[in-house]
Amino acid sequence: MALSESPIPILDSPTTDVATNAPLIDQSKEALKDISFGSIAGIVGKYIEYPFDTVKVRLQSQPDHVPLKYKGPVDCFKQSLSRDGFLGLYRGISAPLFGAAVETSSLFFSYRIAQGAFQSTFLQPGQTLPFSALLLCGGASGAFTSILLTPIELIKCKMQVPADNSGKQPRLSIPQQMASVYRHQGILGFWRGQMGTFIRETGGSAAWFGSYEGVGLLLKQASSDPTGNQSLPVWQQMMAGAAAGMSYNFMFYPADTIKSRMQTEDVSKMRDGKQSFGAVGKILWRQQGLRGLYRGCGITVARSAPSSAFIFTIYETLRSHFG
């Protein structure tokens, strides 16, 4: 995929003929494709990565006291299997599946919208977007998606943290978790951790789309297609998608760690107000240093490679067959 091109069709510029509504219909069809294909790709990707994501959240949300409950990803995985069984790693997956559909479809949809806006505002008809513009469009898509994603991730993180073994705090269902958040913090409580999600999604999405475009360009240049107009074979799409997933998760991982810590706090025990994103970050840095901010990063980057590879490949395949 050439850096001056996009894997997603750019919206057509509005026609000057006000008598026709064809551009509006075309844009509506493209939006429906983004939402449908992105949702399917996101759900498949979530099934692949969810057990690893559960381990990541449990590592990130460990209490402050030492020694830590888990020695690392492998120990956390073993303890989780012993305590809850394999299906326990999929606990609370209904909210993440919905979240994955919302996140992925929103990313692809808003990425295409941002490209169309940039194209019509700054470029002449027929010009292609430079790589720097694609990075900005990726960041804009992530910023928009973060607003939709934070409430879903809040409930997901609370469901993934194991219940108190003492039995004093029974497991809560998804509706009960939602009711608890609303009762103690009101409607804005669902956006606790929004700053972390915003930083992760804005920077991460720029890296996600940018890495996919960049690796695609390198593969195009190494192929026998000098024009770069032919589609990448499936294995190369998966390679570019894997690189995108690893870039997305590694570069802004500390923001996700702070977000997870904020979202897994017991809302019923917050008597003196909520700590800000910066305050929680300072506490983690003081207690555990940089290593603490990257706890669980290895398993997250590892699981993101196949997940992101399938997401891009499924989306591109559906686009090529039904687009």
C-alpha positions as a printed Julia matrix, in Angstrom:
323×3 Matrix{Float64}:
   0.0     0.0    0.0
   1.63    3.2   -1.12
   2.1     5.87   1.48
   0.3     8.37  -0.69
  -2.69    6.08  -0.89
  -5.12    4.73   1.66
  -6.42    1.21   2.25
  -9.85    2.75   2.61
 -11.58    4.53  -0.28
 -11.53    8.29   0.14
 -14.92    9.92   0.12
 -15.84   11.49  -3.18
 -15.9    15.27  -3.16
 -19.45   16.69  -3.12
 -20.78   17.44  -6.54
 -21.79   20.94  -7.52
 -25.04   19.59  -8.96
 -27.52   20.16  -6.14
 -30.24   18.37  -8.07
 -28.74   14.95  -7.38
 -28.3    13.17  -4.06
 -25.99   10.49  -5.46
 -22.93   11.6   -3.43
 -24.93   11.4   -0.22
 -26.18    7.92  -1.12
 -22.66    6.79  -2.01
 -21.28    8.12   1.26
 -24.05    6.37   3.21
 -23.21    3.08   1.49
 -19.51    3.5    2.26
 -20.31    4.28   5.89
 -22.49    1.17   6.15
 -19.67   -0.93   4.71
 -17.18    0.52   7.19
 -19.48   -0.22  10.11
 -20.43   -3.72   8.96
 -17.02   -4.92   7.82
 -15.21   -3.24  10.71
 -17.58   -4.83  13.23
 -17.03   -8.32  11.82
 -13.25   -7.88  11.78
 -13.22   -6.45  15.3
 -15.27   -9.32  16.77
 -12.99  -11.96  15.24
  -9.94  -10.12  16.51
 -11.4    -9.86  20.02
 -12.03  -13.61  20.26
  -8.37  -14.2   19.39
  -6.91  -11.72  21.88
  -9.33  -11.73  24.82
  -7.65  -14.34  27.1
  -4.36  -12.46  26.75
  -6.13   -9.17  27.41
  -7.58  -10.61  30.62
  -4.08  -11.52  31.81
  -2.87   -8.04  30.86
  -5.59   -6.28  32.86
  -4.96   -8.46  35.9
  -1.25   -7.66  35.77
  -1.96   -3.93  35.39
  -4.51   -3.74  38.19
  -2.52   -5.47  40.94
  -2.71   -3.73  44.32
   0.11   -1.53  45.51
   1.36   -3.82  48.25
   4.46   -5.95  47.79
   4.98   -8.76  46.93
   2.83   -8.57  43.85
   0.13  -11.18  43.37
   1.5   -12.3   40.01
   5.16  -12.77  39.13
   4.51  -12.25  35.43
   2.22  -13.17  32.51
   2.88  -16.92  32.72
   2.24  -17.01  36.48
  -0.91  -14.92  36.05
  -2.12  -17.28  33.32
  -1.47  -20.35  35.5
  -3.2   -18.86  38.55
  -6.17  -17.76  36.46
  -6.55  -21.22  34.92
  -6.28  -22.86  38.33
  -8.81  -20.54  39.94
 -11.35  -19.94  37.16
 -10.62  -22.46  34.4
 -10.09  -21.59  30.74
 -13.57  -20.09  30.36
 -12.72  -17.74  33.22
 -10.29  -16.01  30.87
 -13.3   -15.14  28.73
 -15.27  -13.72  31.66
 -17.15  -10.58  30.67
 -16.49  -10.99  26.96
 -19.92   -9.76  25.89
 -19.05   -6.14  26.62
 -15.65   -6.37  24.85
 -17.24   -8.0   21.79
 -19.6    -5.07  21.54
 -16.67   -2.75  22.23
 -14.55   -4.4   19.55
 -17.32   -3.94  17.01
 -17.73   -0.3   18.02
 -13.98    0.4   18.13
 -12.97   -1.19  14.84
 -15.94    0.03  12.83
 -15.53    3.52  14.29
 -11.81    3.57  13.48
 -12.29    2.6    9.84
 -15.33    4.84   9.42
 -13.79    7.94  11.02
 -10.45    7.31   9.26
 -12.21    7.48   5.89
 -14.2    10.55   6.95
 -11.02   12.31   8.1
  -9.35   11.51   4.8
 -12.28   12.95   2.88
 -12.26   16.12   4.97
  -8.51   16.57   4.54
  -8.74   15.88   0.82
 -11.51   18.39   0.19
  -9.96   21.09   2.42
  -6.25   21.02   1.58
  -5.77   19.18  -1.72
  -6.71   19.72  -5.31
  -8.94   17.16  -7.09
  -6.9    14.16  -8.13
  -4.14   14.66  -5.55
  -3.41   11.82  -3.16
  -2.88   12.17   0.56
   0.74   12.27   1.79
   1.85    9.9    4.53
   1.88   12.68   7.14
  -1.78   13.38   6.4
  -2.64    9.71   6.87
  -1.0     9.82  10.31
  -3.12   12.83  11.25
  -6.25   11.11   9.96
  -5.38    8.03  12.01
  -4.96   10.16  15.12
  -8.28   11.91  14.5
 -10.06    8.57  14.12
  -8.6     7.39  17.41
  -9.63   10.56  19.25
 -13.23   10.14  18.08
 -13.27    6.42  18.9
 -11.98    6.98  22.45
 -15.2     8.76  23.41
 -17.27    5.73  22.41
 -14.84    3.21  23.84
 -14.14    4.39  27.4
 -17.48    3.29  28.97
 -17.2    -0.12  27.34
 -13.62   -0.62  28.5
 -14.53    0.52  32.0
 -17.0    -2.34  32.41
 -14.68   -4.78  30.61
 -11.81   -4.07  33.02
 -14.05   -4.44  36.06
 -15.3    -7.79  34.8
 -11.79   -9.1   34.11
 -10.44   -8.46  37.61
 -10.99  -11.57  39.81
 -13.4   -11.36  42.71
 -12.22  -11.17  46.32
 -11.37  -14.71  47.48
 -12.77  -13.93  50.94
 -16.29  -14.06  49.54
 -17.15  -10.66  50.98
 -17.36   -9.13  47.51
 -19.34  -11.45  45.2
 -18.91  -11.27  41.44
 -21.1    -8.67  39.81
 -22.76   -9.12  36.45
 -22.39   -6.54  33.69
 -25.73   -4.84  34.54
 -24.75   -4.79  38.23
 -21.36   -3.25  37.41
 -23.08   -0.58  35.35
 -25.58    0.12  38.13
 -22.77    0.37  40.68
 -20.84    2.9   38.58
 -23.93    5.01  38.02
 -24.99    4.86  41.68
 -21.6     5.99  43.03
 -20.34    8.3   40.27
 -23.24    9.24  38.04
 -23.26    9.18  34.26
 -19.81   10.78  34.0
 -18.39    7.87  35.98
 -18.56    5.77  32.83
 -15.88    7.99  31.31
 -13.41    7.47  34.15
 -10.06    6.85  32.48
 -11.03    8.85  29.38
  -7.68   10.64  29.3
  -5.82    7.33  29.15
  -8.11    6.01  26.42
  -7.75    9.27  24.49
  -3.95    9.19  24.6
  -3.8     5.49  23.74
  -6.33    5.68  20.91
  -5.12    8.96  19.37
  -1.44    8.09  19.3
  -2.03    4.38  18.89
  -4.38    4.75  15.93
  -1.91    7.03  14.16
   0.7     4.3   14.68
  -1.8     1.58  13.71
  -2.81    3.0   10.35
   0.64    4.49   9.75
   2.42    1.17  10.31
  -0.02   -0.64   8.06
   0.51    1.93   5.3
   4.27    2.02   5.79
   4.85   -1.73   5.79
   2.51   -2.01   2.83
   4.63    0.49   0.9
   7.83   -1.42   1.65
   6.24   -4.64   0.46
   4.97   -2.93  -2.68
   8.41   -1.56  -3.44
   9.94   -5.02  -3.02
   7.4    -6.59  -5.37
   7.24   -6.6   -9.15
   4.44   -4.01  -9.15
   6.15   -0.64  -9.6
   2.84    1.24  -9.75
   1.68   -0.02  -6.38
  -1.86   -0.39  -7.72
  -2.25   -4.13  -7.15
  -3.62   -5.39  -3.86
  -1.25   -7.05  -1.44
  -1.5   -10.84  -1.17
  -3.13  -12.1    2.0
   0.11  -13.06   3.75
   1.53   -9.58   3.16
  -1.69   -7.98   4.43
  -1.33  -10.05   7.58
   2.31   -9.04   7.94
   1.42   -5.36   7.66
  -1.51   -5.82  10.05
   0.68   -7.58  12.62
   3.21   -4.74  12.51
   0.37   -2.25  12.96
  -0.96   -4.05  16.02
   2.42   -4.21  17.73
   3.08   -0.52  17.06
  -0.33    0.46  18.39
   0.1    -1.34  21.7
   3.76   -0.69  22.52
   4.12    3.05  21.9
   1.4     4.27  24.28
   1.18    1.33  26.68
   1.78    3.37  29.89
  -1.41    5.35  29.21
  -3.33    2.07  29.04
  -1.77    0.89  32.32
  -2.87    4.07  34.12
  -6.34    3.78  32.57
  -6.71    0.16  33.71
  -5.68    1.06  37.27
  -8.22    3.89  37.34
 -11.03    1.78  35.9
 -10.55   -1.21  38.22
 -10.75    0.8   41.45
 -13.7     0.0   43.69
 -16.07    2.93  43.09
 -17.89    2.27  46.36
 -14.7     3.11  48.31
 -13.95    6.45  46.65
 -14.87    8.77  49.49
 -12.48   11.64  48.88
 -13.08   12.08  45.17
 -11.44   10.5   42.18
  -7.75   10.71  41.46
  -6.84   12.29  38.14
  -4.97   10.57  35.33
  -1.79   12.44  36.25
  -2.08   11.62  39.95
  -2.5     7.9   39.3
   0.44    8.0   36.89
   2.66    9.62  39.51
   1.7     7.01  42.1
   2.53    4.16  39.72
   5.83    5.78  38.76
   6.8     6.34  42.39
   5.87    2.79  43.44
   6.99    0.7   40.48
   8.89    2.96  38.06
   8.9     2.53  34.3
   8.72   -1.24  34.66
   5.38   -0.92  36.41
   3.97    1.24  33.64
   4.89   -1.46  31.11
   3.71   -4.43  33.2
   1.89   -6.84  30.88
   3.24   -5.12  27.76
   4.96   -8.22  26.38
   1.85  -10.37  26.31
  -0.18   -7.45  24.96
   2.17   -6.83  22.04
   2.35  -10.57  21.33
  -1.41  -11.05  21.19
  -1.94   -7.89  19.16
   0.06   -9.22  16.2
  -2.33  -12.03  15.15
  -5.39  -10.06  16.2
  -4.53   -6.98  14.16
  -3.38   -9.15  11.24
  -6.81  -10.77  11.07
  -8.63   -7.47  11.53
  -6.98   -5.8    8.55
  -7.12   -8.91   6.39
 -10.79   -9.59   7.07
 -11.68   -5.94   6.5
  -9.71   -5.72   3.26
 -11.11   -9.05   2.03
 -14.7    -7.99   2.67
 -13.99   -4.64   0.99
 -12.56   -6.32  -2.1
 -15.47   -8.75  -2.44
 -18.38   -6.52  -1.48
 -16.94   -3.02  -1.93
